[in-house]
């Protein structure tokens, strides 16, 4: 998959921002150019005490196309190994 120049520029800018200000309670690892594994941890409320592993898969036209979001760890809210249906994902284009 060939990412567009604008997509690459945007990703470089966002990664630099994340290095300066990491997301609290999250670890993010790049799987390849457009795919990122993440783990959410030390959350409050009903998710306290858990670790939630997922994948954020960006489209080659990012940021103009919505990403796919998948959780691999049961959360009680989202189905495991299936795309998450929210207003900011590619589930409903």
Phi and psi in radians as a Rosetta constraint file:
Dihedral C 1 N 2 CA 2 C 2 CIRCULARHARMONIC -1.702 0.35
Dihedral N 2 CA 2 C 2 N 3 CIRCULARHARMONIC 1.931 0.35
Dihedral C 2 N 3 CA 3 C 3 CIRCULARHARMONIC -1.316 0.35
Dihedral N 3 CA 3 C 3 N 4 CIRCULARHARMONIC 2.526 0.35
Dihedral C 3 N 4 CA 4 C 4 CIRCULARHARMONIC -1.359 0.35
Dihedral N 4 CA 4 C 4 N 5 CIRCULARHARMONIC 2.765 0.35
Dihedral C 4 N 5 CA 5 C 5 CIRCULARHARMONIC -0.996 0.35
Dihedral N 5 CA 5 C 5 N 6 CIRCULARHARMONIC -0.759 0.35
Dihedral C 5 N 6 CA 6 C 6 CIRCULARHARMONIC -1.093 0.35
Dihedral N 6 CA 6 C 6 N 7 CIRCULARHARMONIC -0.678 0.35
Dihedral C 6 N 7 CA 7 C 7 CIRCULARHARMONIC -1.082 0.35
Dihedral N 7 CA 7 C 7 N 8 CIRCULARHARMONIC -0.808 0.35
Dihedral C 7 N 8 CA 8 C 8 CIRCULARHARMONIC -1.093 0.35
Dihedral N 8 CA 8 C 8 N 9 CIRCULARHARMONIC -0.748 0.35
Dihedral C 8 N 9 CA 9 C 9 CIRCULARHARMONIC -1.079 0.35
Dihedral N 9 CA 9 C 9 N 10 CIRCULARHARMONIC -0.764 0.35
Dihedral C 9 N 10 CA 10 C 10 CIRCULARHARMONIC -1.110 0.35
Dihedral N 10 CA 10 C 10 N 11 CIRCULARHARMONIC -0.775 0.35
Dihedral C 10 N 11 CA 11 C 11 CIRCULARHARMONIC -1.101 0.35
Dihedral N 11 CA 11 C 11 N 12 CIRCULARHARMONIC -0.722 0.35
Dihedral C 11 N 12 CA 12 C 12 CIRCULARHARMONIC -1.082 0.35
Dihedral N 12 CA 12 C 12 N 13 CIRCULARHARMONIC -0.737 0.35
Dihedral C 12 N 13 CA 13 C 13 CIRCULARHARMONIC -1.134 0.35
Dihedral N 13 CA 13 C 13 N 14 CIRCULARHARMONIC -0.769 0.35
Dihedral C 13 N 14 CA 14 C 14 CIRCULARHARMONIC -1.188 0.35
Dihedral N 14 CA 14 C 14 N 15 CIRCULARHARMONIC -0.662 0.35
Dihedral C 14 N 15 CA 15 C 15 CIRCULARHARMONIC -1.148 0.35
Dihedral N 15 CA 15 C 15 N 16 CIRCULARHARMONIC -0.683 0.35
Dihedral C 15 N 16 CA 16 C 16 CIRCULARHARMONIC -1.097 0.35
Dihedral N 16 CA 16 C 16 N 17 CIRCULARHARMONIC -0.706 0.35
Dihedral C 16 N 17 CA 17 C 17 CIRCULARHARMONIC -1.112 0.35
Dihedral N 17 CA 17 C 17 N 18 CIRCULARHARMONIC -0.730 0.35
Dihedral C 17 N 18 CA 18 C 18 CIRCULARHARMONIC -1.160 0.35
Dihedral N 18 CA 18 C 18 N 19 CIRCULARHARMONIC -0.556 0.35
Dihedral C 18 N 19 CA 19 C 19 CIRCULARHARMONIC -1.189 0.35
Dihedral N 19 CA 19 C 19 N 20 CIRCULARHARMONIC -0.672 0.35
Dihedral C 19 N 20 CA 20 C 20 CIRCULARHARMONIC -1.259 0.35
Dihedral N 20 CA 20 C 20 N 21 CIRCULARHARMONIC -0.726 0.35
Dihedral C 20 N 21 CA 21 C 21 CIRCULARHARMONIC -2.337 0.35
Dihedral N 21 CA 21 C 21 N 22 CIRCULARHARMONIC 1.509 0.35
Dihedral C 21 N 22 CA 22 C 22 CIRCULARHARMONIC -1.061 0.35
Dihedral N 22 CA 22 C 22 N 23 CIRCULARHARMONIC 2.692 0.35
Dihedral C 22 N 23 CA 23 C 23 CIRCULARHARMONIC -1.305 0.35
Dihedral N 23 CA 23 C 23 N 24 CIRCULARHARMONIC 2.174 0.35
Dihedral C 23 N 24 CA 24 C 24 CIRCULARHARMONIC -1.070 0.35
Dihedral N 24 CA 24 C 24 N 25 CIRCULARHARMONIC 2.492 0.35
Dihedral C 24 N 25 CA 25 C 25 CIRCULARHARMONIC 1.112 0.35
Dihedral N 25 CA 25 C 25 N 26 CIRCULARHARMONIC 0.479 0.35
Dihedral C 25 N 26 CA 26 C 26 CIRCULARHARMONIC -2.512 0.35
Dihedral N 26 CA 26 C 26 N 27 CIRCULARHARMONIC 2.462 0.35
Dihedral C 26 N 27 CA 27 C 27 CIRCULARHARMONIC -2.043 0.35
Dihedral N 27 CA 27 C 27 N 28 CIRCULARHARMONIC 2.337 0.35
Dihedral C 27 N 28 CA 28 C 28 CIRCULARHARMONIC -2.231 0.35
Dihedral N 28 CA 28 C 28 N 29 CIRCULARHARMONIC 2.315 0.35
Dihedral C 28 N 29 CA 29 C 29 CIRCULARHARMONIC -2.295 0.35
Dihedral N 29 CA 29 C 29 N 30 CIRCULARHARMONIC 2.300 0.35
Dihedral C 29 N 30 CA 30 C 30 CIRCULARHARMONIC -1.311 0.35
Dihedral N 30 CA 30 C 30 N 31 CIRCULARHARMONIC 2.208 0.35
Dihedral C 30 N 31 CA 31 C 31 CIRCULARHARMONIC -1.492 0.35
Dihedral N 31 CA 31 C 31 N 32 CIRCULARHARMONIC -0.796 0.35
Dihedral C 31 N 32 CA 32 C 32 CIRCULARHARMONIC -2.724 0.35
Dihedral N 32 CA 32 C 32 N 33 CIRCULARHARMONIC -2.902 0.35
Dihedral C 32 N 33 CA 33 C 33 CIRCULARHARMONIC -0.938 0.35
Dihedral N 33 CA 33 C 33 N 34 CIRCULARHARMONIC -0.740 0.35
Dihedral C 33 N 34 CA 34 C 34 CIRCULARHARMONIC -2.014 0.35
Dihedral N 34 CA 34 C 34 N 35 CIRCULARHARMONIC 0.165 0.35
Dihedral C 34 N 35 CA 35 C 35 CIRCULARHARMONIC -2.200 0.35
Dihedral N 35 CA 35 C 35 N 36 CIRCULARHARMONIC 2.301 0.35
Dihedral C 35 N 36 CA 36 C 36 CIRCULARHARMONIC -2.276 0.35
Dihedral N 36 CA 36 C 36 N 37 CIRCULARHARMONIC 2.195 0.35
Dihedral C 36 N 37 CA 37 C 37 CIRCULARHARMONIC -1.500 0.35
Dihedral N 37 CA 37 C 37 N 38 CIRCULARHARMONIC 2.539 0.35
Dihedral C 37 N 38 CA 38 C 38 CIRCULARHARMONIC -2.436 0.35
Dihedral N 38 CA 38 C 38 N 39 CIRCULARHARMONIC 2.748 0.35
Dihedral C 38 N 39 CA 39 C 39 CIRCULARHARMONIC -2.351 0.35
Dihedral N 39 CA 39 C 39 N 40 CIRCULARHARMONIC 2.140 0.35
Dihedral C 39 N 40 CA 40 C 40 CIRCULARHARMONIC -1.683 0.35
Dihedral N 40 CA 40 C 40 N 41 CIRCULARHARMONIC 2.369 0.35
Dihedral C 40 N 41 CA 41 C 41 CIRCULARHARMONIC -2.606 0.35
Dihedral N 41 CA 41 C 41 N 42 CIRCULARHARMONIC 2.899 0.35
Dihedral C 41 N 42 CA 42 C 42 CIRCULARHARMONIC 0.910 0.35
Dihedral N 42 CA 42 C 42 N 43 CIRCULARHARMONIC 0.729 0.35
Dihedral C 42 N 43 CA 43 C 43 CIRCULARHARMONIC -1.476 0.35
Dihedral N 43 CA 43 C 43 N 44 CIRCULARHARMONIC 2.889 0.35
Dihedral C 43 N 44 CA 44 C 44 CIRCULARHARMONIC -1.843 0.35
Dihedral N 44 CA 44 C 44 N 45 CIRCULARHARMONIC 2.994 0.35
Dihedral C 44 N 45 CA 45 C 45 CIRCULARHARMONIC 1.286 0.35
Dihedral N 45 CA 45 C 45 N 46 CIRCULARHARMONIC -2.540 0.35
Dihedral C 45 N 46 CA 46 C 46 CIRCULARHARMONIC -1.152 0.35
Dihedral N 46 CA 46 C 46 N 47 CIRCULARHARMONIC -0.256 0.35
Dihedral C 46 N 47 CA 47 C 47 CIRCULARHARMONIC -1.730 0.35
Dihedral N 47 CA 47 C 47 N 48 CIRCULARHARMONIC 0.082 0.35
Dihedral C 47 N 48 CA 48 C 48 CIRCULARHARMONIC -1.035 0.35
Dihedral N 48 CA 48 C 48 N 49 CIRCULARHARMONIC 2.444 0.35
Dihedral C 48 N 49 CA 49 C 49 CIRCULARHARMONIC 1.484 0.35
Dihedral N 49 CA 49 C 49 N 50 CIRCULARHARMONIC -0.079 0.35
Dihedral C 49 N 50 CA 50 C 50 CIRCULARHARMONIC -1.802 0.35
Dihedral N 50 CA 50 C 50 N 51 CIRCULARHARMONIC 2.880 0.35
Dihedral C 50 N 51 CA 51 C 51 CIRCULARHARMONIC -2.162 0.35
Dihedral N 51 CA 51 C 51 N 52 CIRCULARHARMONIC 2.233 0.35
Dihedral C 51 N 52 CA 52 C 52 CIRCULARHARMONIC -2.148 0.35
Dihedral N 52 CA 52 C 52 N 53 CIRCULARHARMONIC 1.902 0.35
Dihedral C 52 N 53 CA 53 C 53 CIRCULARHARMONIC -1.625 0.35
Dihedral N 53 CA 53 C 53 N 54 CIRCULARHARMONIC 2.382 0.35
Dihedral C 53 N 54 CA 54 C 54 CIRCULARHARMONIC -2.661 0.35
Dihedral N 54 CA 54 C 54 N 55 CIRCULARHARMONIC 3.129 0.35
Dihedral C 54 N 55 CA 55 C 55 CIRCULARHARMONIC -2.264 0.35
Dihedral N 55 CA 55 C 55 N 56 CIRCULARHARMONIC 2.301 0.35
Dihedral C 55 N 56 CA 56 C 56 CIRCULARHARMONIC -1.910 0.35
Dihedral N 56 CA 56 C 56 N 57 CIRCULARHARMONIC 1.985 0.35
Dihedral C 56 N 57 CA 57 C 57 CIRCULARHARMONIC -1.916 0.35
Dihedral N 57 CA 57 C 57 N 58 CIRCULARHARMONIC 1.948 0.35
Dihedral C 57 N 58 CA 58 C 58 CIRCULARHARMONIC -1.500 0.35
Dihedral N 58 CA 58 C 58 N 59 CIRCULARHARMONIC 2.560 0.35
Dihedral C 58 N 59 CA 59 C 59 CIRCULARHARMONIC -1.401 0.35
Dihedral N 59 CA 59 C 59 N 60 CIRCULARHARMONIC 2.676 0.35
Dihedral C 59 N 60 CA 60 C 60 CIRCULARHARMONIC -1.113 0.35
Dihedral N 60 CA 60 C 60 N 61 CIRCULARHARMONIC -0.283 0.35
Dihedral C 60 N 61 CA 61 C 61 CIRCULARHARMONIC -1.731 0.35
Dihedral N 61 CA 61 C 61 N 62 CIRCULARHARMONIC 0.273 0.35
Dihedral C 61 N 62 CA 62 C 62 CIRCULARHARMONIC -0.960 0.35
Dihedral N 62 CA 62 C 62 N 63 CIRCULARHARMONIC 2.392 0.35
Dihedral C 62 N 63 CA 63 C 63 CIRCULARHARMONIC -1.632 0.35
Dihedral N 63 CA 63 C 63 N 64 CIRCULARHARMONIC 0.192 0.35
Dihedral C 63 N 64 CA 64 C 64 CIRCULARHARMONIC -1.538 0.35
Dihedral N 64 CA 64 C 64 N 65 CIRCULARHARMONIC -0.129 0.35
Dihedral C 64 N 65 CA 65 C 65 CIRCULARHARMONIC -2.182 0.35
Dihedral N 65 CA 65 C 65 N 66 CIRCULARHARMONIC 2.422 0.35
Dihedral C 65 N 66 CA 66 C 66 CIRCULARHARMONIC -1.210 0.35
Dihedral N 66 CA 66 C 66 N 67 CIRCULARHARMONIC 2.592 0.35
Dihedral C 66 N 67 CA 67 C 67 CIRCULARHARMONIC -1.430 0.35
Dihedral N 67 CA 67 C 67 N 68 CIRCULARHARMONIC 2.839 0.35
Dihedral C 67 N 68 CA 68 C 68 CIRCULARHARMONIC -1.674 0.35
Dihedral N 68 CA 68 C 68 N 69 CIRCULARHARMONIC 2.417 0.35
Dihedral C 68 N 69 CA 69 C 69 CIRCULARHARMONIC -2.221 0.35
Dihedral N 69 CA 69 C 69 N 70 CIRCULARHARMONIC 2.219 0.35
Dihedral C 69 N 70 CA 70 C 70 CIRCULARHARMONIC -2.318 0.35
Dihedral N 70 CA 70 C 70 N 71 CIRCULARHARMONIC 2.349 0.35
Dihedral C 70 N 71 CA 71 C 71 CIRCULARHARMONIC -1.776 0.35
Dihedral N 71 CA 71 C 71 N 72 CIRCULARHARMONIC 2.434 0.35
Dihedral C 71 N 72 CA 72 C 72 CIRCULARHARMONIC -1.809 0.35
Dihedral N 72 CA 72 C 72 N 73 CIRCULARHARMONIC -0.258 0.35
Dihedral C 72 N 73 CA 73 C 73 CIRCULARHARMONIC -1.869 0.35
Dihedral N 73 CA 73 C 73 N 74 CIRCULARHARMONIC 2.321 0.35
Dihedral C 73 N 74 CA 74 C 74 CIRCULARHARMONIC -1.048 0.35
Dihedral N 74 CA 74 C 74 N 75 CIRCULARHARMONIC 2.320 0.35
Dihedral C 74 N 75 CA 75 C 75 CIRCULARHARMONIC -2.018 0.35
Dihedral N 75 CA 75 C 75 N 76 CIRCULARHARMONIC -0.250 0.35
Dihedral C 75 N 76 CA 76 C 76 CIRCULARHARMONIC 1.518 0.35
Dihedral N 76 CA 76 C 76 N 77 CIRCULARHARMONIC -0.125 0.35
Dihedral C 76 N 77 CA 77 C 77 CIRCULARHARMONIC -2.029 0.35
Dihedral N 77 CA 77 C 77 N 78 CIRCULARHARMONIC -0.751 0.35
Dihedral C 77 N 78 CA 78 C 78 CIRCULARHARMONIC -1.938 0.35
Dihedral N 78 CA 78 C 78 N 79 CIRCULARHARMONIC 2.593 0.35
Dihedral C 78 N 79 CA 79 C 79 CIRCULARHARMONIC -1.222 0.35
Dihedral N 79 CA 79 C 79 N 80 CIRCULARHARMONIC 2.510 0.35
Dihedral C 79 N 80 CA 80 C 80 CIRCULARHARMONIC -1.399 0.35
Dihedral N 80 CA 80 C 80 N 81 CIRCULARHARMONIC 2.442 0.35
Dihedral C 80 N 81 CA 81 C 81 CIRCULARHARMONIC 1.100 0.35
Dihedral N 81 CA 81 C 81 N 82 CIRCULARHARMONIC 0.379 0.35
Dihedral C 81 N 82 CA 82 C 82 CIRCULARHARMONIC -2.250 0.35
Dihedral N 82 CA 82 C 82 N 83 CIRCULARHARMONIC 2.573 0.35
Dihedral C 82 N 83 CA 83 C 83 CIRCULARHARMONIC -1.010 0.35
Dihedral N 83 CA 83 C 83 N 84 CIRCULARHARMONIC 2.433 0.35
Dihedral C 83 N 84 CA 84 C 84 CIRCULARHARMONIC -1.425 0.35
Dihedral N 84 CA 84 C 84 N 85 CIRCULARHARMONIC 2.380 0.35
Dihedral C 84 N 85 CA 85 C 85 CIRCULARHARMONIC -1.703 0.35
Dihedral N 85 CA 85 C 85 N 86 CIRCULARHARMONIC 1.777 0.35
Dihedral C 85 N 86 CA 86 C 86 CIRCULARHARMONIC -2.445 0.35
Dihedral N 86 CA 86 C 86 N 87 CIRCULARHARMONIC 3.018 0.35
Dihedral C 86 N 87 CA 87 C 87 CIRCULARHARMONIC -1.225 0.35
Dihedral N 87 CA 87 C 87 N 88 CIRCULARHARMONIC -0.288 0.35
Dihedral C 87 N 88 CA 88 C 88 CIRCULARHARMONIC -1.857 0.35
Dihedral N 88 CA 88 C 88 N 89 CIRCULARHARMONIC 0.158 0.35
Dihedral C 88 N 89 CA 89 C 89 CIRCULARHARMONIC -1.936 0.35
Dihedral N 89 CA 89 C 89 N 90 CIRCULARHARMONIC 3.032 0.35
Dihedral C 89 N 90 CA 90 C 90 CIRCULARHARMONIC -1.415 0.35
Dihedral N 90 CA 90 C 90 N 91 CIRCULARHARMONIC 0.041 0.35
Dihedral C 90 N 91 CA 91 C 91 CIRCULARHARMONIC -0.994 0.35
Dihedral N 91 CA 91 C 91 N 92 CIRCULARHARMONIC -0.765 0.35
Dihedral C 91 N 92 CA 92 C 92 CIRCULARHARMONIC -2.089 0.35
Dihedral N 92 CA 92 C 92 N 93 CIRCULARHARMONIC 1.631 0.35
